[in-house]
Amino acid sequence: EAQRKLQEIRQHFTRPPDQSLLLWLYECWFAGANTKVFLNSSAARHLGDLSWDLAVDSAIARGTGTVSLWTRLVASVREVYTADEVMVYRDRWNTRLEGVHYLTELTMMDILYWNSRNAGYLDNPDKAYCTARIWEAFTKSAPPFFAKALSLIAWKRNLKVVKLKAFIWDYRRNSSLSPDSYVEIQPKRYAASSDDPCTICHEELSRNTCELECGHEFHRECIRPWLQEHSSTCPICRDYAVLPTDVPERPAWNNSKRYKGKAWKRAVF
């Protein structure tokens, strides 16, 4: 039973290659690391390469007592890295998905290190506010299309990050939207669309693509080795996936279709 639990934790919470630590922390929180997974020190020592960062994984294993996985992850990242070391500021984000990810990273940075009003939202990052520091870093790195839209918004102290995420995600489909229209926005997952590049090779998606069941799309030559050699889950949403041989190629006439991935389900152990 203990081994099965550890295996399930690894499946749900192992950091994908090339994912930042801050984004990984948020994804772990969203998957239930703060409410559904509790470990004693003995179990923590057997988690293995959860973060794929030797120093962080060692810190996770050193934790004592029975606490939530979320508490261990946050404490370990804080112990190993300073704010300047863990955050990689972007000169430019180009797609909606990159924008949402960068906004998530800035928010987690603010919650963990900057001692702002968001420090109290460690157990619920989706309640965090878009502070002036987050707003400045995010808008400064926006591409021209989104920079123009964001320039029309007057930053307000009560602007929630989750509302800004929703605005960025929906803007291309309805350019008349403004953050004020998202009064009661609910946290949601964000999937790649047809105008995003392949997130494995970062090249433009061509006809030789396939769509996984979660709705995310990749080059066939990229996703096949990923699923065979790295993980049995989607690189973006970490939903379980099958090999491209079992996934029909998307017809050419459907290349403009936009996809939404299925929401993550909180892991229950």
N, C-alpha and C positions, 0 to 999 in steps of 0.2 A: 504493500500500500504506500509506504514512504517513497519507494522508487518511482511508482506511478505518478505520485504527486509532483516529485521533482522533475520528471520528464514532461509533465503538462506545463509546469512553470517555464521550463526551457523553451517549449514550443510557443508559448504565448508571449514571452517577455525577452527573448534573446534579440539583441540589437542587430538589425540588418547591416551588411557592409555599406560603408559610405554614408550612413545616417549619423547626423550629429548627436552628441550626447544629450543636448538640451531637447531636441526633437524626440529622441528616444525616451527621455524621462516623461514627456507629455503623453506619448503613446502608451507607456506603461501605466500612467495614471488613468487614462481613458479606458484601458482594458481591465481596470479593477485592482491594481496593485495596492491601493490604499485601503480598500474595504473588504476584499475577498481573499487575500493571500497573507497569511501570517506564518512566520518561520522562527524556530528557535536557533540558537547558535550552531548546533550540530547540523541541522539541515542546511543552514546558510553556507557551511563549509563545503558542501557537496553540490553547490549550484553550478560550478564550472565557469566556462567563459560566457557569462550572461551579457556583459557589455562589450566583449571583445577588446577590452582595455585592461591590460595586466594590473595596473595600479588600482583601478576602480574595482575590479573583481577581487583583488586581494583585500581591499578595504571592506567589501561586502562580506567576505568570509570571516573577517575579524570581529564583526559586530556581535555584541553579547545580548542575552535576554531574548524573550519572545516578542517580536514587534512585527508590524506589517512590512511587506516587501518594499512598499513605497518609502517608508521611513529609512530602511537600509540603503536604498538606491540614492535617495537625496543626500543622506549623511555621507555616503561614500564619495559622491561627486564633489561635494563641498570640501571634504577632507583632502582630496587629491589635487583639485584644480582651483585656482583663483578665478575671479570673474574675467580677467583679461586672457587667461589661458583657455578657458572653456568656450568663449564666444568668438565666432568668426564673422566679422562684419562684412557685409556684401557691398560691393560697389554698385551692383545692379542685379535685381531679380527680373526675370523676363516673362514668365508665364504666371497664370493665376495660381497654379499649384505651388510654384516657387515662392510667390508672394505670401500665401497662407502659411507655408512652412517657415518663412523668415519671420513673419509676425509672431508665430508660435515660439520660435527661438528667442526673440526679443522679450516676449512676455515671461518665459521661464527664467531668463536671465534677470529680469526685474524682480521676480518673486524670490529667487534664490539668493541674490547677491546685493541688490541695490537698496534694500531697506526702505522701500517706498511704501505707499499705502497698500500696495499689492502683497506685501509680506504676509498679511493675514489670510491670503488665499492659496496657501501652499497645498491644502487638501482639496481645493477646487479651482484649478487655474482658469476654468471657463467663466469664472465670476470676476476675473481681473479687469482693471481699467486700463485704457490706453493712455498711459502717462505721457507727459510732454517729451520725455526722453525717448520713449518707444516711438511716438509719433514722428519726431525729428529724424531718427535713424531710418524708419520705414519709408517715409515720404522722400527722403533724400536719395534713396536707392531705387525708387520706382522708375520703370521705363516710361517713355513719353506718353503712351496711351493712357496709362493709369495716373501718371503725374498730373495730367490735365484734369482728370476727374477729381483727384484728391485736392487739387488747388482750389476747387470750388467749395470745399468743406471747411468750415470754421471749426478748428479743434475746440472741444469742450472737455472740461474736467470730468464730466460724468459719462464720457464715451466709453462703452465697453469694447474690449478687444473682440469678443465674439460677434458683435455687430459689425465691426470693421471687416472681419473675415468674410462675413456673409455678403457685405457690399462688394468686396473685391471679387468674390466668387461669382456673383450674379451680374456684374456690371456689363459684360460683353453681350449678354442676352437681353438686357433691358437698360439702355444707357440713361434712362430717365430716373433710375433709382438713386436714392440718397440714403445715408445711414439713418436719417430720421425716420425712414419708412420701416426700419427694423426695430419696432418697439418691444416686441416679445419674441425675440429670436431664440431658437433652441439650438444647443450645440449639435453639430452634425459633422459627418466625415466628408472629406473632399477628395474626389477622384480625378485622374487626368482626363483631358478631353482631346479631341482630334487635333487641336492646334498646339498641343504640348509635345515635346520630343520624347523619344524613348528614354525612360529614366535609368536604364542600364548603361547604354552607350552614349546617351545625350545627343544622338543624331536625329534628324527629322524622320518621322515615321513615313514609311513608303508602303507600297502595295503588299510587300512581303511581311504582313503583320498578322497577329492573332489577338483575339480578345479572350481573357480569362473569364471565369464565371462571375468574378467580382465586378467586372466591367472595365478593368484596366487593360490597356493595350500596349504591346511590345513588339519588337522585331522577333520573328521566329528564331533566328540564329542567336538572339540574346537571351530569350526566356528559356530556351531548351537547356543550355548548360547551367543556367541559374537553378532551375528546378532539379536538375540531376546532381549537381555538385555542391550547391550552397544550402538550399532550403526548399521545403515542400510548400512554401507559402508565397503569396504575391509580394514582390519587393516593396510595394507602396502601402497596401492596407494589411498585409500579413494574413489575409484570408487563405484558407487551404486551396490549392490549385492543382490542376492536372497538367500533364505534358502537352505541348502544342499539337502533338499527333492526334490528340483526342478533341482538339478545339478546331472547328471549321474556320477557314480563312474568311475574313470579312469581304463581301463582294465589293467591287470597285464603285458601284453606284451608291454605296452606303458610306463612303469615306468621310462625309461631312457630319455624320451622326455624333452626337455628344453622349458621353456615358457618365453614369453616376455609380459609384461602388456601393456595395451593401454596408450598412452600419456595422461597426464592431459590436460584438456581444461581450459584455463583461464576463471574464472568466470566473467560473465558480469551482472551487476545489473543496 
